[in-house]
């Protein structure tokens, strides 16, 4: 009985770890994307002046 609970606990732990990893990955990806977008926007805005 304990081994079953341990297996379920490990599965849930792995799922949550994967979810958090994916969330953080997406957040960082979006942040970097926004930063690059802003940089390019600033660079092109400077050239247009």
Legacy VTK file of the C-alpha trace (Angstrom):
# vtk DataFile Version 3.0
C-alpha trace
ASCII
DATASET POLYDATA
POINTS 49 float
0.000 0.000 0.000
2.783 2.432 0.866
4.639 1.697 -2.373
1.509 2.577 -4.371
1.171 5.885 -2.530
4.865 6.556 -3.100
4.477 5.868 -6.839
1.436 8.163 -7.059
3.288 10.821 -5.072
6.305 10.553 -7.402
4.047 10.804 -10.470
2.313 13.916 -9.128
5.684 15.414 -8.177
7.037 14.778 -11.698
3.920 16.257 -13.313
4.087 19.396 -11.176
7.839 19.722 -11.812
7.226 19.442 -15.581
4.403 21.999 -15.442
6.509 24.484 -13.478
9.454 23.903 -15.829
7.241 24.565 -18.873
5.711 27.675 -17.271
9.115 29.122 -16.393
10.416 28.257 -19.872
7.456 30.034 -21.506
7.821 33.068 -19.216
11.543 33.399 -19.954
10.888 32.911 -23.673
8.244 35.653 -23.653
10.479 37.996 -21.643
13.416 37.528 -24.026
11.099 37.938 -27.013
9.721 41.199 -25.603
13.208 42.481 -24.766
14.481 41.777 -28.291
11.338 43.309 -29.785
11.803 46.469 -27.697
15.504 46.649 -28.593
14.774 46.385 -32.312
11.985 48.943 -31.969
14.316 51.364 -30.162
17.074 50.859 -32.730
14.779 51.466 -35.700
13.126 54.435 -33.946
16.554 56.048 -33.473
17.367 55.641 -37.169
14.102 57.277 -38.227
14.815 60.497 -36.302
LINES 1 50
49 0 1 2 3 4 5 6 7 8 9 10 11 12 13 14 15 16 17 18 19 20 21 22 23 24 25 26 27 28 29 30 31 32 33 34 35 36 37 38 39 40 41 42 43 44 45 46 47 48
